[in-house]
Amino acid sequence: MGVGKSTVGALLAERLGCAYRDADDDIVAAQGRTIADIFVDEGEAAFRAIEKDAVREALAGHDGVLALGGGAVLDAGTRALLADHRVVYLSMDVEEAVQRTGLNAARPLLAVNPRRQWRELMDARRHLYTDVARAVVATDGRTPDEVAQAVLDALELKEA
């Protein structure tokens, strides 16, 4: 959350001369409501089922840069689908997350004690991110342009 996946994803797509897509945006468009509203109205399990379908459809129908929500890798089937793709894990520490997002209540999984919950989420997910990633790129203290360049370098990709 707040790592810059949407911003960096759009920059990468521009530099590579391909399309950009965000699975979270797909979910919001298809559902006609925010992700936070889905969490509140239906709960996390319902959101994760929606997310799983959205990611599967995006991977099957998109040939450019795809940004995924932080919880997408929780599903084993999604992780299996990602195995055939160049996945990059954009990492950051909690202090950077505080600066970028304020860890506010607008993030449904961080509504109570945001710092502790952020750490717990990362402790639970970090190994999943690294398992599916071909590269890990730290975003701390970097501009989006610097992160995009680091991703290109890590994947040995050339700009279009």
Secondary structure as the mmCIF struct_conf table of DSSP 4:
data_model
#
loop_
_struct_conf.conf_type_id
_struct_conf.id
_struct_conf.beg_label_comp_id
_struct_conf.beg_label_asym_id
_struct_conf.beg_label_seq_id
_struct_conf.end_label_comp_id
_struct_conf.end_label_asym_id
_struct_conf.end_label_seq_id
BEND BEND1 VAL A 3 VAL A 3
HELX_RH_AL_P HELX_RH_AL_P1 LYS A 5 LEU A 16
TURN_TY1_P TURN_TY1_P1 GLY A 17 GLY A 17
BEND BEND2 CYS A 18 CYS A 18
STRN STRN1 TYR A 20 ASP A 22
HELX_RH_AL_P HELX_RH_AL_P2 ALA A 23 GLN A 31
TURN_TY1_P TURN_TY1_P2 GLY A 32 GLY A 32
BEND BEND3 ARG A 33 ARG A 33
HELX_RH_AL_P HELX_RH_AL_P3 ILE A 35 GLU A 42
HELX_RH_AL_P HELX_RH_AL_P4 GLU A 44 GLY A 61
BEND BEND4 GLY A 64 GLY A 64
STRN STRN2 VAL A 65 ALA A 67
TURN_TY1_P TURN_TY1_P3 GLY A 70 GLY A 71
HELX_RH_3T_P HELX_RH_3T_P1 ALA A 72 LEU A 74
BEND BEND5 ASP A 75 ASP A 75
HELX_RH_AL_P HELX_RH_AL_P5 ALA A 76 LEU A 82
TURN_TY1_P TURN_TY1_P4 ALA A 83 ASP A 84
BEND BEND6 HIS A 85 HIS A 85
STRN STRN3 VAL A 88 SER A 91
HELX_RH_AL_P HELX_RH_AL_P6 VAL A 94 THR A 101
TURN_TY1_P TURN_TY1_P5 GLY A 102 LEU A 103
TURN_TY1_P TURN_TY1_P6 ALA A 105 ALA A 106
BEND BEND7 ARG A 107 ARG A 107
HELX_RH_3T_P HELX_RH_3T_P2 PRO A 108 LEU A 110
BEND BEND8 ALA A 111 ASN A 113
HELX_RH_AL_P HELX_RH_AL_P7 PRO A 114 VAL A 132
BEND BEND9 ARG A 134 ARG A 134
STRN STRN4 ALA A 135 ALA A 138
TURN_TY1_P TURN_TY1_P7 ASP A 140 GLY A 141
HELX_RH_AL_P HELX_RH_AL_P8 PRO A 144 LEU A 155
TURN_TY1_P TURN_TY1_P8 GLU A 156 GLU A 156
#
